[in-house]
Amino acid sequence: MSGFSLVEVGAAMQHEHWLRGGLPPSFTAATAAYSFAWRRAFIQTFFVIEQALSSVQPDEAYFWATHGGAELDLLMLKDGARLGIE
């Protein structure tokens, strides 16, 4: 996953790009508060995934999406069982 580069947003937006980062939902948020809330939720998602992986200690783990659009944030396989986290 990559975000907007400084070349894409232009030098005039350098300060905004530095503050909000280049990921589209954060960079294009209507306010700084919305941008901050999105970045916080984004980081928390990875914290939850890290905690799940360390708790379950799966044999295999995948990010998973179906052709129908349903999505699991994490699919873990442990001793033949499938565990999904959304």
Secondary structure as UniProt FT lines:
FT   HELIX           6..9
FT   HELIX           11..13
FT   HELIX           14..20
FT   HELIX           24..27
FT   HELIX           32..56
FT   STRAND          60..65
FT   TURN            67..68
FT   STRAND          71..78
FT   TURN            79..80
FT   STRAND          81..85
//
